């Protein structure tokens, strides 16, 4: 099966509307049906039904949508203006494939699919993990900002820092996809061999 692991993270945005609990994370997963009785049929349907990613113009075997939001408030202090409260939030939506084997499907086909399905799930969960890490980093950076003369300057500083961390997050996601794309065939062969040994041992 041909697998394209270059999942692009969607919905990168910083929204200053609405409040969120500090560092709050909301995560949900939805599934799309894949049909077929052979590896070739599953491959074709996966490429036909997978989530469409506008950035690549392609469909992928899975996708992770990432949205940051939050609210930062400020307070007057003797030195000028400081950050008072930081409420950041992260919304994650994972899209994964789901296949129900029809009757008379070969055990080998089921084993290969389960290997691929597990790798797609691991890949998308890692995208989510990267986003959570950068949420924590960004929250800590904003909380520790130095005092500015005015609250307008403080807000400008916060905007600059959050943009920098969002850009860093995006680079981390792209780097992860690049590495995964290079290693996908080796990784799947290794996982399949491991599963085959497990089946033989069982």
N, C-alpha and C positions, 0 to 999 in steps of 0.2 A: 504494500500500500504506500502511496505517496502521502507524506504528511508535511504540511506547511505550518511550522510552529511560530512564525513571525507575527504573533498577536500584538496588535497595537493598542495601547491603552486609550480609551475614549473619554471624552468629557472632562478634560483637564481644565479646571476653572477655579477661580477664587471669587466667592460670592460674599459681599459684605452685608447682605440682607438676611434677616432671621438669626435667631440665636441657637446655639448648640451647647450641650453640656461639654465641659472641658474634655478634650480628647475623645469625644464619643465616636463610636464606629457602628455603622449600620451595614450589615452584609446580607445579601440574599442571592439565591441561585435559581436560575430557570433552566429548563432543558428543551432541546429540540429533538424530534424523533428522527432516527436514521433507520432506513429499511434496506433489506437485502439478505441474500442467502449465501453469497460468496464474498471473498475479500474484494474482488473487483467491483461487485455491486455496492458493497459498503463504502468503498473508496469513492465511487462516483456519487453516491447519495450524500456522503459527508461533505464533499466539495460543492454539492448543489444546495444543501440545506443549512450549512454552517452559517454563523453570523457574518453579515456583510460589514466590512470595516472601510469606511469612506476614505481614510488616509491612504490605504493601499489599493482601493478599488477592487478588492478580492474578498472572497469568503474564506473563513478560517475554521479550523476544527473546534475552536473555543474562543471566548473573548472575556475580557474583564473591563467593565466600565468604572471609572474612578471619578468621583466628584468631591472636592474639598469645599467646605463652607465654614462660616464662623463669624464671630463678632468680637471686636476688641474695644474696650472702653478705656478712658484716660482720666487722670486725676491731677489736680493742681498740687504741687509740692513746693517747698522753699526754693529749690533749684530751678523750678519752672514747671514742666509737665512730665508725667511718667505714665507708664502703662498701669492701669488699675486692675483689669480683669481680661483674661484671654479665654474665650470659649470657642474652640475649634471642633469641627466635625468632619467625618469622612463617610461617604456613602459608596458602597461597593456592590456591583451587580455582576455576578459571574454567569456566563452562558456556556453550558456543557452539553455534549451529545448523549443520547440515551437510545440504546438498541435492545429490543426484545427479540431474542433468536426465534425464528419460526421453526416448525418441525423439520426434522431430517437435515439439520445443519451439522456439518462435520465438527468434531471436538477441536480440531486444529484451528478452524475459523473462529470459534468461540474463544479459544486461548489467545489468539493473536489480537482479537478485538479487545478483550479484557486488559491485555498489556497496553494497548494503545490508549484505551479509555482512562486507565490509571495514570498514564503519563500526561495526558491532556489535563486531567484534574489537578495533578501536582503542579503543572506549569501555571495554570490560572491561579491556584492558591498562592503560588510564590509571587505573582503579580500583586495580589492582595496584601501579602506580607510586606512587600517593598513599600507599598503605599502607607501601611500602618507605621512602618519605621520612620518614614519621612514626615508623617503627621506629628509624631513625638518630637522629632528634631526641630520642626518648625515651631511647635508650641514652646519648647524650651528656649529657642532663640528669641522669640518675641517677648517672652516673660523676662528675659535677662537684658533687654535693651537698656542702654543708658538713658538718662534723663535729657530731654531737649528743652530749649528756652520756652517754646510755646507748644500748645497741643496740636496746632497745625503742622509744625515741624515734626512732632512726634508721630502723627499720622502718616506723614510722608515717609518717615524712616520705617515704620511698620510695613507700608506698602512695598518699599524697596526690598526689605528682608523677605517678605512672603513671596514676592516674585522670584527672588533668587532661589528660595527653597523649592518652589514649584518647578522651576527650570531644572534644578538638581534632581528632583524626583523624576521628571520626564527623561533626563539623560540616563538615570539608573534603570528605568524600565526598558529603554531602547537597548542599552548595553546588555541587559539580561536576555532580551529577545535575540540579539545578535549571537551571543554565546550559545544559546539553546538551539538556534538554527544551524550552527556549525556542527553541533554534537548530536543532532536528533537521530541520525541513522545508527550511529554507534551506541547511543543510549538505549534505543529500542531493541537493537539486537541483543545487547547485554541483558536487558530486562526479560526478553523473550526466552533466552537461554536459561536464565534463572528460573523462570516459570516452568519451562520444560523439564528441568531437573526436579523441580518440586512435584510436578505431575508424575514423573517416573518414580520418585521416591514414595509418593503416596500410593 
